[in-house]
Amino acid sequence: MKDLVIIDSGGANIASLVYALERLGCAAHLSADPVEIRSAARVILPGVGAAADAMARLRAHGLVDVIPRLTQPLLGICLGMQLLFESSEEGDTRCLGVFPGAVRRFAAAPGRPVPHMGWNSLHAVADVPLLAGIRDGDYAYFVHSFAAPVGEHTLARCAYGADFSAVVGRGNFMATQFHPERSAAAGARILANFLGLS
Amino acid sequence: MRDGQVVKGVRFRDHRVVGDIIELAGRYSAEGADELVFYDITASPEGRSVDRGWISRVARVLDIPFCVAGGIRSVAEAEQVLAAGAEKVSVNSPALETPGLIDELARRFGSQCVVVGIDSQRVDGEWRVHQYTGDPDRAQRSARRTLEWVDEVQSRGAGEIVLNCMNVDGVRQGYDVEQLSAVRERCAVPLIASGGAGQPGHFAEVFRRARVDGALAASVFHSGEIAIPDLKAWLRREHIEVRP
């Protein structure tokens, strides 16, 4: 059994994620094989790029029905978080449906360019094991043009114009809109918390 | 970066070795730097590309985003840099030679990965772009006006602009607020001020008066003259929002 599998959704730049896990003593294994993914102790769904491309690759690997049925801790990151919702406005894409609702594009405004890129602070941080040690006002590193609204599964918010979901969780499924692997000590803490979940 | 070592010059000349890349990268991220930029200043002038080995060594130790600049002339070269763990690539001289490179990079990787660096100073009363500034023997003024180039790179898909104000670089007398303010008026993407930081007041001034999104500095941090934690604490007391 592989301890941690990063789902290879192709195109994603995962070097910094692999190194961040390495710094925590975890050797991650990259795979698109449903058997390997099902048998992993933990799974990360990363993602950089467009929702439609990523869904097409998951479909090509036969993973669209596999991922929502996983029972081990799974962490979606950035686009990987958005793919866990029902749909994305990006390319009008049907997604995995683990979380209810639709991911929407940010409206650009003067002084608020899209993509939302850079450090921003977390608010209304829930008291859950994934976010142990994370406080309101801690900063995380974001790079995205689409976001999930705040809803019943929101575990932390961030504001860019309106509030959006920075962290969500539902049972064994968790996700961060920001990049924990780029988010200095706060990000490392979240990854370490995730590695400690069973 | 030059030949794998961290160097710093004054007004883009007389570069001296200031330290080991892994040691400096680790120190700055631990001290609270929000992002690091690595310029391979030897790359473009010699018509070669960056040596990639150090990028993954840096990525292994850094838990903040970093950007690599230097002789990235193609989508394939940018891809290698990003795959090695960099968050962004910055293009400068190659974008001046082939402006379509900006469009290609933005299409392939998204604007968020594509930084355009602009070396600029006033010549005969106008701000002009300069190129090959890493090599004093080859540095030259380009035919482009800075403000027009700022418009063009944004329309081609640049996601961020770093404005290196050459006349103030490395001399620690403050950022070129006048030039940065003029560029800010034209710049809808994040704008990073570069060149001239000498004391904490300079950072406060450039954030307040030029409304830049970030301030880049090298000399004052390399020399230890300003410690990043002290600078951030000072900026917070001045009511400028910074990550602690």
Interface residues (C-beta under 8 A of the other chain):
Chain A: N13 A15 S16 Y19 A20 E22 R23 V48 G49 P113 P115 M117 G118 W119 S121 Y139 Y141 V143 E181 R182 S183 A184 A185 G187 A188
Chain B: S29 G32 D34 S56 A59 R60 L62 D63 I64 P65 L82 A83 A84 G85 E87 G110 S111 Q112 G159 E160 A188 V189 P190 D213 G214 R243 P244
